[in-house]
Amino acid sequence: MLKNTSLQYGNHTCISYNKRPLVPRGSFVLGRFHGIISREKADELLGGVEGAYILRESQRQPGCYTLALRFGNQTLNYRLFYDGKHFVGEKRFESIHDLVTDGLITLYIETKASEYISKMTTNPIYEHIGYATLLREKVSRRLSRSKNESRKASVTNEEHTAVEKISSLVRRAALTHNDNHFNYEKTHNFKVHTFRGPHWCEYCANFMWGLIAQGVRCSDCGLNVHKQCSKHVPNDCQPDLKRIKKVYCCDLTTLVKAHNTQRPMVVDICIREIEARGLKSEGLYRVSGFTEHIEDVKMAFDRDGEKADISANIYPDINIITGALKLYFRDLPIPVITYDTYSKFIEAAKISNADERLEAVHEVLMLLPPAHYETLRYLMIHLKKVTMNEKDNFMNAENLGIVFGPTLMRPPEDSTLTTLHDMRYQKLIVQILIENEDVLF
């Protein structure tokens, strides 16, 4: 008979048996284990010791492995997996001991404070030192920055006239447009995060428990909250420039809010340069610039932001600037014409009656997020100017629709067949937007 050993780890006991190493099966590699035994046998071996655990191969499902853990005067059995780290749920651990430690903490908290936890997210009790304070501080800094920077201040005075009243749990103040359309609301980009040392939720101000993955952090603004609380946090993310690592491939709304501008500065800077020296250039937007030079412009924006130099002294070929602008739109994780509105625009394009089609397009435009709407509006005004120089550049609304259709809108599913089928409708939508920009926007 094999002799067992009982090892104490913190407040829980690990019972292991001196048997052969586990032979890898599929993706499960758990080191040494005790063998194939039943749940009843595992319960007997644990001997009623709170916090004790053993690893076993399932008797009912050979090849599957189970963590048997004693907690609350009962033996709990969890299906155990391994993909380089051990896990029974979302969290992954370097060792079984860490997994058990974290599990015991979570079980204890959820058992002893379940009623309190359920109230945490719906009725935060530390609003004066938690989320509300953070909200006020960030809004204060944001408004102060706006006043101190003349360029941003002019935008604020022109397009944003009201700041919503700050309440403790509703939302951070947002700069709004006169007609309330430009409400640059943004959801938080929460990702599971491991906090080193004690940490408190910035929504409910309660302790974030566990060894790893205790909560989630917004990668755009840095807000740290419980995973449960993240479901209740308003869509009031205020991205921090220090966290925005690049300009291209960055979510459009995130970039706009981080720089406190109406539109992505890439769009403004490129369009100003194109209108200053390129409106009469033959094949504008159709002719491609050198790929290497376009990549240089991209790198300049990513590195220098609004200070990037794209003047004629550096890039005399205007097609490099048009190529960089088109590349910016193509690289957006969510297209200017969003995935959510794509099918509605396509359906609108299929309407045969011109007046009804125009009305349908206008209705879908109103569904775009404000930053996307404003960017599209500004681009269409520019492209209308391009068509006004058609005698020189040979680019009319239809030609520009061919260029910008697949650049501004992509189907939600990555389907070549769908893309090919929808190309004529994509072209038509952009053509309609250009020809009717004064009516639609």
N, C-alpha and C positions, 0 to 999 in steps of 0.2 A: 504494500500500500504506500502511495506517495505521501510524503510529509509536506504539510502546508506551512507557509510562513506568513505571518501577519505583520505588515509594515505600517507604521503610523505616519500620516502626512497631514500636518495641521490638525484639524478636528475630524478627519475621516480616516478610515482604515482601508488599506488595499490588501486583499487576500489573494495570493497567487500560488500556483502549483508548479512544482519543478518537473515540467513535461517538455516534450520536444518543441522546437520553434515552429511557429505556424507556417505552413507551406502557402506561398502566395496563390490566391485564387482570384482571378479578375483584377479588380482594383483594390481589394481588401488585403492589407498587410498590417497586422496588429502586433507583431512581436511575439513574445511568449504568452501562452494562454493555458487554460486548465483542461479543456476538452469538451466533448459533446455531452451535455447534461440537460436535464429538464428544468423548468422554472421552479418546480417544487424542490428539486435538489439544490438549486442555487439559493433558494430561500432558507433552506436548512443550513447550508454552509455559512451564510451570512450571520446566522445565530442571533438575529435581532439587534445587532450592534448598529446604532444610528451612524450614518455616514460611511459604513463599510460598503465595499463594492468588489465585484469580481467580473472577469471577462469570460464569456463562454461561447461556444459554437452552438447554434440553435439545434435542438433535437428534432424539432418539427421541420426545420428548413436547413439541412446540412449545407455548409458553404456560406451561410449568413451568420453574422456575429452580433452578439448582444452584450450590452453593459447592464448588469444587474446591480442596482443601487438601493441601499436601505435608507429610507427617509419617511418620517411620520408614521412609524410603527408598521410599515409595509414595504415590500420589495417592489421597486419600480424597474421595469425592463425597457430598455431603449435599443432600437436597431442601430448598430454602430457601423460607420463607414470610414474609409480612408482614401484620400486622393493626394497624398503627400502630407496631409494633416488629418487629425482625427476629428470626426464630427458626428453629432446625432441630429443637429438642426442646422441653422444658418451659420453659427459660429464655428470656426476651425481652430484647432489647438495643436501645439507642438507635441504635447504629451497627454496621456490619459489622465494623469494626476491633475493637470490644469483644467481639463474638461470637467472632471468631477468637482473640483473646487468651485469653479464658476457655476456649475449646475446646482450645487448645494446652496450657494449664495442666492441664486435666482429662486430656487424652490422655497427657501426660507422667507425671502422677501414677499413672494407672491402668496404664500400661505398665511403669513402673519399680518400682512398689510394689504390684502386684496381690496378691501373696501376703500382704504385710503388711496390706493393706486388708481382705482376707478374714478375717484373724485379729483385727482391731481390735474388731469388734462382738461376737465370741464370747469373746474373752479380753482385756478391757481391761487394760493393763499399768500404768496410773497410778491405781489405785483409791484410793490414799491422798491424792491431790490433786485427783481428779476427782469422779466421781459420788458416791462414798461420803462424802466430806467435805461436799459440798453437802447430801446427805441428812441427815447428822447435825446440821448447822447449822440446817436448816429445821425438823427435828423438835424440836430443843432450843428454838427460838424459839416453836414452836407450843405445846409443853407449858408453857413459862414463861408464855405469854399466858393459857393456860387457868387456871393457878393464880392469876394476878393479878386475874382478872375473876370476881367472886363468882357472877354469874349463870351464866356458862359453866362454872365449876367445879362448881356444883351439878348441872348436866346431866351433866357428866363423871362425877361420883361416883355418880349415879343409874343411868346407862345404860352407862357404859364402865368396865370393871374391869381390863382387861389391855392392855398395850402390847406388841406383838410385838417380839421381839428384832431389832435392826437389823443387817443384814448388808450387805456392800459392794455387791452387785449384785442383791439379791432384790427389795426394795421398801422404801418409806419406812414408818416405823411408822404403824399405823392404829389408832384407838380402836375397840374392838370391844365388842359387846353381850355380856351374860352367856351367852346361848345361841348365840353366834357368828353370829346372823342379821344383826346390824347391823354388817356389815363394809363401811364406806362407801368402797368401792373406786371409783376413777374413772380413766378413760383420759385421756391427755393430748390436748389439742386443738392438734395440731401444724399449723403453716402455714409455707409457704416464706418464708424471710426473707433479706434482704441485710444482711450485717454490715459496718460501716464499720471499716476497719483490721483488723489480725490478730485472729483469734478462734479459740478452742479448744473442742472438743466437751466438754460437761459429763458425758458418759457414758464415753467412752473416753479423754478428755483429749488427743486428737490434734488437729493443726492442721486447720482448716476452709479448704480451698483454693478458689480461683476468684475472679472479680471481683464477681459478683452471685449471689444465691440459693445461697450456699455451704452452707446447711443449713436446718434448720427450728426454729421457736420455738413453745413452747406458749403460746398466748394467754391461758391461765388462770393458769399458775404461772411462766412465763418461762423454763422449761428450754430451753437451746440445745444442739442435737445435730446430728450428721450425719444426712442423710436415711436412710442405711443403718442407723445406730444407733437411729433412732426405732422401728424394727421390733422392737427387742429391749428397749426400756425398759419396765419393769413398769407395770402400771396403778395408779400410785401418785401421781397428780397431787394436789398440795396447793395449791389456788387461793389466790392472793394478793388480798386485798381491794382493793389499789391498782389491780388490773387488772379488777375487776368494776365496770363502768361503770353498771350498772342492776340493778334487782331484778326487774322484770317482763321477760318474754321471755328470761330467763336460765335456762340448764339447771338443773333442780331440784337435782341432786347437786352441781353446781358451787357454787350459792348456799349450800347446807347446809354444805359443807366450808369455804367461804370464811369463813362466820360461826361455824363450829365449833358448830353446833346440830344437833339431831336432825331438825328439820323446818324448812321455810322460815319465817322470822319473820313474813312476811305472813300465813301461815295461823294461827300462834299468836295474833298480835295481833288479827286480825279476829274469830276465833272467840271469844276472851275478851270482846271488845266486844259481840258478838252475844248471847252467853250472859248477859252482865251486864244487858242492857236490851232484848233483842229476841225472846226465845223465845216470847212470847205474842202477837207481832205477826201480825195476820191476813195470810195469803198470804206468809209468810216465804220468801224465795228465789224465789217465783213472781212477786211484784210487783217491777217494775223501778224503780230510782231514776233521777234525772236523769243523763243521759249525761255532761254537763259536770262534774257534781260527782264522778262516778265517776272520770273522767279526772284530776280534781284529786287524789283519793286516790292514784291510781297515780303521779302526779308527786311526791307527798309521799313515798311509799315509795322511789321512785327517787332522790330528792334527799336525804332524811334517814334512810333505812333504818329501823332499829328505833326511832328517835326521832320518827318521824312521829306527829302528833297526829290521831287519828280519833275523839276523844271527842264526846259529845253536844253540848258547847259549840260545836264546829266543824261537826259533821254530825249534826243532831238526827234526821234521817230514817235509820232503821236500814237501809232498803233500799239506801241508798248504799253502806253497808259490805258488805252481802251481794253487791251488784253488783260491788264492787271485788274481793271474794274469787273470785267466779265468773270475772271477767275475768283474774285471775292464772292460774287453771287453764287458761283458753282460750288464753292467750298463751304457755304453755310450749312450747318447741320440740319437746320429747318429752312427750307427755301423761302424766298420773299413771299411768294404765294404758297401758303402753308399746306402741309399734308392734309390738315383737317378741312380745308376749303377747296382742295384740288378737284374732287369729283363734282362739286357744285359749279365750279367754273366751267368744267368740261360740259356739263349738262346745259349750262346757260349758252355755251357756244353752239350747241346743236339746235337751238331754237331758230326756226326759219324766219319768223317775223322780226324785222330789224328793230322796231320800237320795243317789242316785248323782250328781245334779246338784250338790248341796252339796259332795260329796267332790271332784268334778272342779274346782269353783271354788276350793276350798282348795288343790289341787295347783298350779293356775296361779298363785295368789297367791304361792306360794313361789318362783316364777320372777322375780318383780319385783325390781328393784334395791332394796337396803335402804332408801335414802332415799325411794323411791317407795312402798315397802311401809309405812313408818312414817307417811308423810304421809296415805296412804289410811286406815290404821288410825285415826289421830287424827280425821280428818274423819268417818269412819263412827260413831265414838263420839259426836261432836257431833250428827250428823244423827239418831242414835237419841234423843238428848235432845229434839231438835226434834219428833219423832213422839210423844214422851211428853206434849207440850203440844198435841196435835192438837185438843182441844176448843176451844182459844183461837185457834190459828193455822191450823187446817183443812189442815194438811200432814201426810199420812201417808207411809209408805215408797214407795208407788207414785207419788204426786205428786212426791216428791223424786227418784225414779228418772227421771221424765220430764225434770226440770230438769237433773239432774247426769249423766245418761247421755252425751249428746253433749259435755258439758263435760269429763268425765274420760277419755273414750276416743274416739279417732278412727281410722278405717281408715288403714293405711299409704299406700295409693294415694288420691289426691285425686279420688274418684269420687262424684258426687252420687247416682248410682243405688245404689251400695253403701251409702252413708250412709243413704239412705231405707229400704233393705231391712233394714238392721241396727238401726234405731232401737228397735224393740220389744225386741230382745235387749239392747241397751245399757241400756234402762230396767229390764229384768228383772235384769240383773247388779247394778246399783246397789241395787235393791230387796232382792235377796238379801243383799247385803253389809250393808245397814242392819239388816234383820230378824235376821240371824244374826251380828252383829259379835262377840258374846261367844264364839261357837263358832269362827268363822273366824279370828279374830285372837288 
